[in-house]
Every structure is written in structure tokens, then in C-alpha cells.
Amino acid sequence: MQEDPRKLFGRRLASLRKERGWSQERLALESGIARSYLGGIERGQRNVALLNICKIADTLEVDPAELFRF
Amino acid sequence: MQEDPRKLFGRRLASLRKERGWSQERLALESGIARSYLGGIERGQRNVALLNICKIADTLEVDPAELFRF
């Protein structure tokens, strides 16, 4: 994988969130994950772990695999 | 997601590794991830993070999304 997976994942998360018409605040509220942490994930600055990946996927009602389609 | 994602991920990783005919030692050697840590991931005891998820996927030559097909 050439590009930094954190950047790829962050971009994919942002696009799935926007597809749903949600702000970062809304995703934070719905998922229980801090807005600032979500912002860092979307900017490609966080090495997010499995439990949060699945929590985010569940919240967006997508399969976790969808977050890795990049 | 009902079941613990760490257990689901661990089982999926073990099956992909075995499909490839690799031992945990071989995957550890090829990926640069400690065998003991890989064992913990496969037993569902580790909250593995994005960079290691992608390193494992690259090593097994599968798309990271494959590791989430559970």
C-alpha cells in the first residue's frame, strides 16, 4: 500500500459520513466517539483501532469492510 | 455488531492465514509483527489498529476489506 492508510481511511470515512449527510458533530454524538478524535481520524492523523472502526461502521450502518474500500 | 469484533477479526485472520498455508511464525516473519502479538490478535484479545491491519493485509496480499468479511 503506497499511500498512508490513515489518510486513505480518513478520506473514506469522511465521504461515507457526508454521503449520509452527517456532520462530524452528528457522527460523534451518534457513535459516542469524541468529535476531536473523529476529526483527527478524518485528517489521517489517528491510527484508529478495531473496536472504534466497528463502532463507526455500526453507527453509519455500513459493513466495516466498506470503510476499507479505498 | 453482536459478537466482539476482536473475536470475529481474529477468526477471519486465522482463516485467511491458513488458506495461504502459513503458520503464525511465517506471518510474523513476513509482516514484521511479533508472533505473540499475532497470536493475541487471532485469539481475539487485541484491539489491533489500522496500520497493523493494513500491514497484515499487504503481507497476506489481500485487500484490507477482506479481513472484515465476517
Backbone of each chain as nested JSON, in Angstrom:
{
  "chains": [
    {"id": "A", "residues": [
      {"number": 1, "name": "MET", "atoms": {"N": [0.862, -1.186, 0.0], "CA": [0.0, 0.0, 0.0], "C": [0.905, 1.245, 0.0]}},
      {"number": 2, "name": "GLN", "atoms": {"N": [0.82, 2.024, -1.11], "CA": [1.712, 3.161, -1.219], "C": [1.346, 4.253, -0.229]}},
      {"number": 3, "name": "GLU", "atoms": {"N": [0.092, 4.739, -0.32], "CA": [-0.251, 5.908, 0.489], "C": [-0.515, 5.526, 1.944]}},
      {"number": 4, "name": "ASP", "atoms": {"N": [-0.356, 6.455, 2.852], "CA": [-0.568, 6.213, 4.292], "C": [-2.011, 5.756, 4.517]}},
      {"number": 5, "name": "PRO", "atoms": {"N": [-2.179, 4.53, 5.076], "CA": [-3.533, 4.007, 5.288], "C": [-4.409, 4.946, 6.121]}},
      {"number": 6, "name": "ARG", "atoms": {"N": [-3.767, 5.727, 7.025], "CA": [-4.564, 6.64, 7.861], "C": [-5.216, 7.724, 6.997]}},
      {"number": 7, "name": "LYS", "atoms": {"N": [-4.484, 8.169, 5.979], "CA": [-5.048, 9.2, 5.082], "C": [-6.181, 8.57, 4.253]}},
      {"number": 8, "name": "LEU", "atoms": {"N": [-5.925, 7.38, 3.715], "CA": [-6.925, 6.696, 2.887], "C": [-8.192, 6.435, 3.689]}},
      {"number": 9, "name": "PHE", "atoms": {"N": [-8.006, 5.918, 4.917], "CA": [-9.156, 5.605, 5.776], "C": [-9.913, 6.876, 6.135]}},
      {"number": 10, "name": "GLY", "atoms": {"N": [-9.169, 7.925, 6.453], "CA": [-9.808, 9.183, 6.848], "C": [-10.656, 9.764, 5.738]}},
      {"number": 11, "name": "ARG", "atoms": {"N": [-10.116, 9.697, 4.524], "CA": [-10.879, 10.22, 3.376], "C": [-12.124, 9.379, 3.141]}},
      {"number": 12, "name": "ARG", "atoms": {"N": [-11.961, 8.055, 3.277], "CA": [-13.107, 7.167, 3.029], "C": [-14.195, 7.41, 4.073]}},
      {"number": 13, "name": "LEU", "atoms": {"N": [-13.775, 7.576, 5.337], "CA": [-14.743, 7.839, 6.413], "C": [-15.496, 9.139, 6.149]}},
      {"number": 14, "name": "ALA", "atoms": {"N": [-14.764, 10.186, 5.78], "CA": [-15.406, 11.482, 5.53], "C": [-16.431, 11.355, 4.396]}},
      {"number": 15, "name": "SER", "atoms": {"N": [-16.078, 10.593, 3.361], "CA": [-17.013, 10.511, 2.222], "C": [-18.269, 9.723, 2.612]}},
      {"number": 16, "name": "LEU", "atoms": {"N": [-18.09, 8.632, 3.404], "CA": [-19.263, 7.861, 3.842], "C": [-20.137, 8.703, 4.767]}},
      {"number": 17, "name": "ARG", "atoms": {"N": [-19.498, 9.49, 5.645], "CA": [-20.25, 10.352, 6.579], "C": [-21.067, 11.397, 5.79]}},
      {"number": 18, "name": "LYS", "atoms": {"N": [-20.392, 12.024, 4.8], "CA": [-21.078, 13.076, 4.001], "C": [-22.178, 12.472, 3.151]}},
      {"number": 19, "name": "GLU", "atoms": {"N": [-21.933, 11.251, 2.643], "CA": [-22.975, 10.562, 1.865], "C": [-24.255, 10.456, 2.704]}},
      {"number": 20, "name": "ARG", "atoms": {"N": [-24.069, 10.32, 4.015], "CA": [-25.193, 10.164, 4.927], "C": [-25.764, 11.527, 5.335]}},
      {"number": 21, "name": "GLY", "atoms": {"N": [-25.036, 12.592, 4.917], "CA": [-25.494, 13.946, 5.251], "C": [-25.235, 14.333, 6.689]}},
      {"number": 22, "name": "TRP", "atoms": {"N": [-24.245, 13.672, 7.317], "CA": [-23.957, 13.944, 8.723], "C": [-22.745, 14.866, 8.878]}},
      {"number": 23, "name": "SER", "atoms": {"N": [-22.813, 15.711, 9.906], "CA": [-21.639, 16.497, 10.293], "C": [-20.762, 15.598, 11.178]}},
      {"number": 24, "name": "GLN", "atoms": {"N": [-19.547, 16.058, 11.451], "CA": [-18.69, 15.301, 12.385], "C": [-19.347, 15.297, 13.778]}},
      {"number": 25, "name": "GLU", "atoms": {"N": [-20.007, 16.418, 14.108], "CA": [-20.671, 16.504, 15.42], "C": [-21.734, 15.409, 15.533]}},
      {"number": 26, "name": "ARG", "atoms": {"N": [-22.514, 15.241, 14.457], "CA": [-23.578, 14.237, 14.485], "C": [-22.991, 12.831, 14.642]}},
      {"number": 27, "name": "LEU", "atoms": {"N": [-21.919, 12.552, 13.876], "CA": [-21.296, 11.215, 13.971], "C": [-20.723, 11.003, 15.373]}},
      {"number": 28, "name": "ALA", "atoms": {"N": [-20.152, 12.074, 15.929], "CA": [-19.604, 11.961, 17.292], "C": [-20.725, 11.643, 18.289]}},
      {"number": 29, "name": "LEU", "atoms": {"N": [-21.817, 12.391, 18.154], "CA": [-22.952, 12.205, 19.062], "C": [-23.502, 10.782, 18.958]}},
      {"number": 30, "name": "GLU", "atoms": {"N": [-23.691, 10.329, 17.719], "CA": [-24.317, 9.025, 17.486], "C": [-23.402, 7.86, 17.877]}},
      {"number": 31, "name": "SER", "atoms": {"N": [-22.09, 8.07, 17.716], "CA": [-21.149, 6.957, 17.945], "C": [-20.595, 6.942, 19.365]}},
      {"number": 32, "name": "GLY", "atoms": {"N": [-20.642, 8.12, 20.011], "CA": [-20.035, 8.203, 21.34], "C": [-18.523, 8.41, 21.278]}},
      {"number": 33, "name": "ILE", "atoms": {"N": [-17.999, 8.646, 20.079], "CA": [-16.563, 8.912, 19.918], "C": [-16.375, 10.434, 19.867]}},
      {"number": 34, "name": "ALA", "atoms": {"N": [-15.362, 10.922, 20.582], "CA": [-15.138, 12.367, 20.687], "C": [-14.971, 13.017, 19.302]}},
      {"number": 35, "name": "ARG", "atoms": {"N": [-15.615, 14.158, 19.132], "CA": [-15.58, 14.852, 17.841], "C": [-14.133, 15.15, 17.439]}},
      {"number": 36, "name": "SER", "atoms": {"N": [-13.33, 15.559, 18.396], "CA": [-11.937, 15.929, 18.084], "C": [-11.168, 14.696, 17.583]}},
      {"number": 37, "name": "TYR", "atoms": {"N": [-11.477, 13.534, 18.181], "CA": [-10.793, 12.298, 17.747], "C": [-11.243, 11.932, 16.332]}},
      {"number": 38, "name": "LEU", "atoms": {"N": [-12.552, 12.066, 16.075], "CA": [-13.063, 11.792, 14.729], "C": [-12.419, 12.722, 13.704]}},
      {"number": 39, "name": "GLY", "atoms": {"N": [-12.253, 13.982, 14.08], "CA": [-11.605, 14.935, 13.178], "C": [-10.189, 14.496, 12.851]}},
      {"number": 40, "name": "GLY", "atoms": {"N": [-9.495, 14.014, 13.88], "CA": [-8.127, 13.527, 13.67], "C": [-8.091, 12.304, 12.77]}},
      {"number": 41, "name": "ILE", "atoms": {"N": [-9.095, 11.407, 12.944], "CA": [-9.155, 10.218, 12.078], "C": [-9.341, 10.669, 10.626]}},
      {"number": 42, "name": "GLU", "atoms": {"N": [-10.288, 11.607, 10.418], "CA": [-10.586, 12.03, 9.037], "C": [-9.402, 12.756, 8.406]}},
      {"number": 43, "name": "ARG", "atoms": {"N": [-8.59, 13.454, 9.248], "CA": [-7.39, 14.145, 8.713], "C": [-6.228, 13.169, 8.51]}},
      {"number": 44, "name": "GLY", "atoms": {"N": [-6.453, 11.89, 8.851], "CA": [-5.388, 10.908, 8.633], "C": [-4.313, 10.959, 9.685]}},
      {"number": 45, "name": "GLN", "atoms": {"N": [-4.677, 11.455, 10.872], "CA": [-3.684, 11.641, 11.932], "C": [-3.804, 10.604, 13.055]}},
      {"number": 46, "name": "ARG", "atoms": {"N": [-4.799, 9.725, 12.947], "CA": [-5.026, 8.775, 14.037], "C": [-4.914, 7.336, 13.504]}},
      {"number": 47, "name": "ASN", "atoms": {"N": [-4.252, 6.489, 14.304], "CA": [-4.152, 5.076, 13.964], "C": [-5.312, 4.346, 14.653]}},
      {"number": 48, "name": "VAL", "atoms": {"N": [-6.498, 4.544, 14.13], "CA": [-7.725, 4.075, 14.783], "C": [-7.72, 2.55, 14.905]}},
      {"number": 49, "name": "ALA", "atoms": {"N": [-8.268, 2.068, 16.007], "CA": [-8.237, 0.622, 16.268], "C": [-9.587, -0.035, 15.968]}},
      {"number": 50, "name": "LEU", "atoms": {"N": [-9.525, -1.371, 15.99], "CA": [-10.614, -2.222, 15.529], "C": [-11.967, -1.892, 16.174]}},
      {"number": 51, "name": "LEU", "atoms": {"N": [-11.985, -1.746, 17.489], "CA": [-13.271, -1.534, 18.184], "C": [-13.908, -0.221, 17.74]}},
      {"number": 52, "name": "ASN", "atoms": {"N": [-13.1, 0.826, 17.587], "CA": [-13.652, 2.096, 17.108], "C": [-14.031, 2.021, 15.631]}},
      {"number": 53, "name": "ILE", "atoms": {"N": [-13.258, 1.281, 14.836], "CA": [-13.603, 1.096, 13.418], "C": [-14.996, 0.469, 13.321]}},
      {"number": 54, "name": "CYS", "atoms": {"N": [-15.239, -0.574, 14.136], "CA": [-16.532, -1.267, 14.065], "C": [-17.65, -0.415, 14.666]}},
      {"number": 55, "name": "LYS", "atoms": {"N": [-17.322, 0.384, 15.699], "CA": [-18.328, 1.279, 16.289], "C": [-18.769, 2.317, 15.248]}},
      {"number": 56, "name": "ILE", "atoms": {"N": [-17.789, 2.867, 14.527], "CA": [-18.091, 3.859, 13.488], "C": [-18.931, 3.217, 12.375]}},
      {"number": 57, "name": "ALA", "atoms": {"N": [-18.535, 2.016, 11.956], "CA": [-19.267, 1.328, 10.88], "C": [-20.709, 1.056, 11.307]}},
      {"number": 58, "name": "ASP", "atoms": {"N": [-20.858, 0.55, 12.547], "CA": [-22.217, 0.282, 13.053], "C": [-23.041, 1.567, 13.055]}},
      {"number": 59, "name": "THR", "atoms": {"N": [-22.426, 2.674, 13.483], "CA": [-23.138, 3.948, 13.59], "C": [-23.58, 4.445, 12.213]}},
      {"number": 60, "name": "LEU", "atoms": {"N": [-22.697, 4.267, 11.222], "CA": [-23.023, 4.693, 9.851], "C": [-23.861, 3.636, 9.127]}},
      {"number": 61, "name": "GLU", "atoms": {"N": [-24.115, 2.524, 9.851], "CA": [-24.897, 1.41, 9.271], "C": [-24.281, 0.925, 7.956]}},
      {"number": 62, "name": "VAL", "atoms": {"N": [-22.946, 0.768, 7.977], "CA": [-22.265, 0.14, 6.846], "C": [-21.446, -1.031, 7.385]}},
      {"number": 63, "name": "ASP", "atoms": {"N": [-21.101, -1.917, 6.509], "CA": [-20.221, -3.02, 6.864], "C": [-18.823, -2.435, 7.111]}},
      {"number": 64, "name": "PRO", "atoms": {"N": [-18.094, -2.909, 8.147], "CA": [-16.756, -2.368, 8.382], "C": [-15.882, -2.434, 7.123]}},
      {"number": 65, "name": "ALA", "atoms": {"N": [-16.104, -3.46, 6.285], "CA": [-15.295, -3.596, 5.062], "C": [-15.45, -2.365, 4.163]}},
      {"number": 66, "name": "GLU", "atoms": {"N": [-16.63, -1.73, 4.233], "CA": [-16.869, -0.528, 3.407], "C": [-15.871, 0.578, 3.709]}},
      {"number": 67, "name": "LEU", "atoms": {"N": [-15.45, 0.662, 4.972], "CA": [-14.51, 1.721, 5.371], "C": [-13.123, 1.486, 4.788]}},
      {"number": 68, "name": "PHE", "atoms": {"N": [-12.921, 0.256, 4.234], "CA": [-11.601, -0.074, 3.679], "C": [-11.629, -0.143, 2.155]}},
      {"number": 69, "name": "ARG", "atoms": {"N": [-12.722, 0.365, 1.572], "CA": [-12.787, 0.368, 0.099], "C": [-12.124, 1.631, -0.417]}},
      {"number": 70, "name": "PHE", "atoms": {"N": [-10.782, 1.582, -0.426], "CA": [-10.049, 2.753, -0.927], "C": [-8.901, 2.325, -1.831]}}
    ]},
    {"id": "B", "residues": [
      {"number": 1, "name": "MET", "atoms": {"N": [-23.301, -4.741, 15.888], "CA": [-22.496, -5.956, 15.813], "C": [-22.592, -6.672, 17.165]}},
      {"number": 2, "name": "GLN", "atoms": {"N": [-23.196, -7.892, 17.113], "CA": [-23.412, -8.606, 18.38], "C": [-22.103, -9.079, 18.983]}},
      {"number": 3, "name": "GLU", "atoms": {"N": [-21.354, -9.941, 18.172], "CA": [-20.172, -10.574, 18.756], "C": [-19.001, -9.61, 18.834]}},
      {"number": 4, "name": "ASP", "atoms": {"N": [-18.068, -9.861, 19.731], "CA": [-16.888, -8.999, 19.905], "C": [-16.095, -8.961, 18.589]}},
      {"number": 5, "name": "PRO", "atoms": {"N": [-15.942, -7.724, 18.023], "CA": [-15.228, -7.612, 16.751], "C": [-13.811, -8.204, 16.791]}},
      {"number": 6, "name": "ARG", "atoms": {"N": [-13.177, -8.187, 17.997], "CA": [-11.81, -8.752, 18.091], "C": [-11.839, -10.257, 17.826]}},
      {"number": 7, "name": "LYS", "atoms": {"N": [-12.9, -10.916, 18.324], "CA": [-13.019, -12.378, 18.086], "C": [-13.291, -12.625, 16.591]}},
      {"number": 8, "name": "LEU", "atoms": {"N": [-14.206, -11.838, 16.025], "CA": [-14.562, -12.01, 14.603], "C": [-13.344, -11.784, 13.725]}},
      {"number": 9, "name": "PHE", "atoms": {"N": [-12.619, -10.689, 14.025], "CA": [-11.424, -10.349, 13.225], "C": [-10.36, -11.432, 13.37]}},
      {"number": 10, "name": "GLY", "atoms": {"N": [-10.176, -11.89, 14.6], "CA": [-9.154, -12.91, 14.854], "C": [-9.421, -14.189, 14.098]}},
      {"number": 11, "name": "ARG", "atoms": {"N": [-10.69, -14.599, 14.119], "CA": [-11.053, -15.829, 13.392], "C": [-10.857, -15.647, 11.894]}},
      {"number": 12, "name": "ARG", "atoms": {"N": [-11.223, -14.464, 11.397], "CA": [-11.104, -14.196, 9.942], "C": [-9.627, -14.204, 9.548]}},
      {"number": 13, "name": "LEU", "atoms": {"N": [-8.776, -13.575, 10.381], "CA": [-7.339, -13.545, 10.091], "C": [-6.774, -14.963, 10.059]}},
      {"number": 14, "name": "ALA", "atoms": {"N": [-7.131, -15.759, 11.051], "CA": [-6.603, -17.133, 11.107], "C": [-7.022, -17.912, 9.862]}},
      {"number": 15, "name": "SER", "atoms": {"N": [-8.256, -17.707, 9.417], "CA": [-8.697, -18.498, 8.253], "C": [-7.983, -18.044, 6.981]}},
      {"number": 16, "name": "LEU", "atoms": {"N": [-7.777, -16.715, 6.842], "CA": [-7.044, -16.236, 5.659], "C": [-5.589, -16.707, 5.683]}},
      {"number": 17, "name": "ARG", "atoms": {"N": [-4.99, -16.706, 6.881], "CA": [-3.596, -17.156, 7.003], "C": [-3.497, -18.651, 6.621]}},
      {"number": 18, "name": "LYS", "atoms": {"N": [-4.43, -19.437, 7.155], "CA": [-4.391, -20.895, 6.881], "C": [-4.673, -21.179, 5.418]}},
      {"number": 19, "name": "GLU", "atoms": {"N": [-5.576, -20.38, 4.828], "CA": [-5.866, -20.532, 3.389], "C": [-4.572, -20.402, 2.584]}},
      {"number": 20, "name": "ARG", "atoms": {"N": [-3.674, -19.575, 3.115], "CA": [-2.411, -19.328, 2.431], "C": [-1.378, -20.404, 2.793]}},
      {"number": 21, "name": "GLY", "atoms": {"N": [-1.744, -21.251, 3.758], "CA": [-0.837, -22.333, 4.181], "C": [0.295, -21.832, 5.066]}},
      {"number": 22, "name": "TRP", "atoms": {"N": [0.08, -20.685, 5.706], "CA": [1.136, -20.117, 6.546], "C": [0.911, -20.43, 8.021]}},
      {"number": 23, "name": "SER", "atoms": {"N": [2.019, -20.592, 8.733], "CA": [1.966, -20.676, 10.195], "C": [1.95, -19.248, 10.741]}},
      {"number": 24, "name": "GLN", "atoms": {"N": [1.646, -19.107, 12.033], "CA": [1.736, -17.777, 12.65], "C": [3.182, -17.276, 12.565]}},
      {"number": 25, "name": "GLU", "atoms": {"N": [4.151, -18.215, 12.731], "CA": [5.564, -17.819, 12.664], "C": [5.861, -17.194, 11.295]}},
      {"number": 26, "name": "ARG", "atoms": {"N": [5.375, -17.83, 10.243], "CA": [5.64, -17.335, 8.878], "C": [5.023, -15.95, 8.715]}},
      {"number": 27, "name": "LEU", "atoms": {"N": [3.771, -15.783, 9.156], "CA": [3.123, -14.468, 9.025], "C": [3.882, -13.413, 9.834]}},
      {"number": 28, "name": "ALA", "atoms": {"N": [4.349, -13.824, 11.01], "CA": [5.122, -12.877, 11.849], "C": [6.394, -12.461, 11.12]}},
      {"number": 29, "name": "LEU", "atoms": {"N": [7.089, -13.451, 10.567], "CA": [8.35, -13.186, 9.87], "C": [8.121, -12.267, 8.668]}},
      {"number": 30, "name": "GLU", "atoms": {"N": [7.087, -12.577, 7.897], "CA": [6.83, -11.838, 6.654], "C": [6.312, -10.416, 6.929]}},
      {"number": 31, "name": "SER", "atoms": {"N": [5.566, -10.274, 8.039], "CA": [4.936, -8.963, 8.295], "C": [5.774, -8.074, 9.198]}},
      {"number": 32, "name": "GLY", "atoms": {"N": [6.677, -8.71, 9.97], "CA": [7.442, -7.92, 10.936], "C": [6.676, -7.661, 12.222]}},
      {"number": 33, "name": "ILE", "atoms": {"N": [5.518, -8.307, 12.368], "CA": [4.723, -8.173, 13.599], "C": [5.049, -9.371, 14.498]}},
      {"number": 34, "name": "ALA", "atoms": {"N": [5.235, -9.094, 15.773], "CA": [5.641, -10.153, 16.722], "C": [4.644, -11.317, 16.734]}},
      {"number": 35, "name": "ARG", "atoms": {"N": [5.196, -12.526, 16.728], "CA": [4.346, -13.729, 16.691], "C": [3.378, -13.734, 17.87]}},
      {"number": 36, "name": "SER", "atoms": {"N": [3.864, -13.329, 19.026], "CA": [2.989, -13.365, 20.214], "C": [1.824, -12.387, 20.051]}},
      {"number": 37, "name": "TYR", "atoms": {"N": [2.107, -11.222, 19.419], "CA": [1.033, -10.251, 19.205], "C": [0.011, -10.81, 18.203]}},
      {"number": 38, "name": "LEU", "atoms": {"N": [0.535, -11.438, 17.136], "CA": [-0.368, -12.054, 16.141], "C": [-1.236, -13.122, 16.788]}},
      {"number": 39, "name": "GLY", "atoms": {"N": [-0.632, -13.899, 17.672], "CA": [-1.405, -14.93, 18.377], "C": [-2.531, -14.304, 19.181]}},
      {"number": 40, "name": "GLY", "atoms": {"N": [-2.212, -13.177, 19.83], "CA": [-3.24, -12.474, 20.613], "C": [-4.35, -11.934, 19.733]}},
      {"number": 41, "name": "ILE", "atoms": {"N": [-3.964, -11.433, 18.532], "CA": [-4.986, -10.937, 17.6], "C": [-5.909, -12.089, 17.2]}},
      {"number": 42, "name": "GLU", "atoms": {"N": [-5.306, -13.239, 16.859], "CA": [-6.116, -14.367, 16.385], "C": [-7.014, -14.924, 17.484]}},
      {"number": 43, "name": "ARG", "atoms": {"N": [-6.565, -14.809, 18.74], "CA": [-7.398, -15.269, 19.871], "C": [-8.465, -14.228, 20.252]}},
      {"number": 44, "name": "GLY", "atoms": {"N": [-8.454, -13.07, 19.538], "CA": [-9.483, -12.065, 19.827], "C": [-9.18, -11.248, 21.058]}},
      {"number": 45, "name": "GLN", "atoms": {"N": [-7.89, -11.173, 21.408], "CA": [-7.507, -10.485, 22.644], "C": [-6.864, -9.123, 22.399]}},
      {"number": 46, "name": "ARG", "atoms": {"N": [-6.691, -8.746, 21.118], "CA": [-6.002, -7.495, 20.807], "C": [-6.925, -6.572, 20.01]}},
      {"number": 47, "name": "ASN", "atoms": {"N": [-6.875, -5.292, 20.369], "CA": [-7.633, -4.296, 19.628], "C": [-6.702, -3.709, 18.559]}},
      {"number": 48, "name": "VAL", "atoms": {"N": [-6.454, -4.498, 17.524], "CA": [-5.435, -4.163, 16.526], "C": [-5.803, -2.861, 15.804]}},
      {"number": 49, "name": "ALA", "atoms": {"N": [-4.783, -2.078, 15.473], "CA": [-5.03, -0.773, 14.861], "C": [-4.759, -0.796, 13.355]}},
      {"number": 50, "name": "LEU", "atoms": {"N": [-5.188, 0.308, 12.739], "CA": [-5.24, 0.433, 11.287], "C": [-3.924, 0.09, 10.586]}},
      {"number": 51, "name": "LEU", "atoms": {"N": [-2.825, 0.629, 11.074], "CA": [-1.544, 0.417, 10.377], "C": [-1.163, -1.059, 10.384]}},
      {"number": 52, "name": "ASN", "atoms": {"N": [-1.393, -1.741, 11.511], "CA": [-1.101, -3.182, 11.562], "C": [-2.102, -3.98, 10.741]}},
      {"number": 53, "name": "ILE", "atoms": {"N": [-3.371, -3.548, 10.714], "CA": [-4.375, -4.217, 9.89], "C": [-3.923, -4.183, 8.421]}},
      {"number": 54, "name": "CYS", "atoms": {"N": [-3.464, -3.0, 7.974], "CA": [-3.069, -2.874, 6.569], "C": [-1.75, -3.598, 6.295]}},
      {"number": 55, "name": "LYS", "atoms": {"N": [-0.848, -3.622, 7.304], "CA": [0.425, -4.351, 7.135], "C": [0.134, -5.848, 6.975]}},
      {"number": 56, "name": "ILE", "atoms": {"N": [-0.791, -6.362, 7.796], "CA": [-1.164, -7.781, 7.714], "C": [-1.809, -8.076, 6.36]}},
      {"number": 57, "name": "ALA", "atoms": {"N": [-2.711, -7.198, 5.934], "CA": [-3.394, -7.409, 4.648], "C": [-2.39, -7.406, 3.498]}},
      {"number": 58, "name": "ASP", "atoms": {"N": [-1.481, -6.423, 3.532], "CA": [-0.45, -6.363, 2.467], "C": [0.366, -7.657, 2.452]}},
      {"number": 59, "name": "THR", "atoms": {"N": [0.726, -8.14, 3.652], "CA": [1.572, -9.332, 3.764], "C": [0.846, -10.562, 3.217]}},
      {"number": 60, "name": "LEU", "atoms": {"N": [-0.452, -10.649, 3.503], "CA": [-1.247, -11.787, 3.013], "C": [-1.709, -11.561, 1.574]}},
      {"number": 61, "name": "GLU", "atoms": {"N": [-1.348, -10.368, 1.053], "CA": [-1.737, -9.996, -0.319], "C": [-3.252, -10.083, -0.527]}},
      {"number": 62, "name": "VAL", "atoms": {"N": [-3.972, -9.536, 0.461], "CA": [-5.43, -9.396, 0.329], "C": [-5.774, -7.935, 0.575]}},
      {"number": 63, "name": "ASP", "atoms": {"N": [-6.927, -7.548, 0.097], "CA": [-7.426, -6.205, 0.376], "C": [-7.782, -6.124, 1.871]}},
      {"number": 64, "name": "PRO", "atoms": {"N": [-7.486, -4.999, 2.542], "CA": [-7.833, -4.91, 3.967], "C": [-9.312, -5.227, 4.232]}},
      {"number": 65, "name": "ALA", "atoms": {"N": [-10.162, -4.889, 3.252], "CA": [-11.605, -5.146, 3.442], "C": [-11.864, -6.647, 3.635]}},
      {"number": 66, "name": "GLU", "atoms": {"N": [-11.002, -7.487, 3.043], "CA": [-11.177, -8.946, 3.18], "C": [-11.13, -9.376, 4.64]}},
      {"number": 67, "name": "LEU", "atoms": {"N": [-10.309, -8.684, 5.432], "CA": [-10.152, -9.052, 6.845], "C": [-11.408, -8.735, 7.646]}},
      {"number": 68, "name": "PHE", "atoms": {"N": [-12.338, -7.962, 7.008], "CA": [-13.565, -7.569, 7.711], "C": [-14.792, -8.28, 7.147]}},
      {"number": 69, "name": "ARG", "atoms": {"N": [-14.53, -9.323, 6.343], "CA": [-15.669, -10.087, 5.809], "C": [-16.03, -11.171, 6.81]}},
      {"number": 70, "name": "PHE", "atoms": {"N": [-16.757, -10.706, 7.88], "CA": [-17.177, -11.697, 8.888], "C": [-18.629, -11.462, 9.279]}}
    ]}
  ]
}
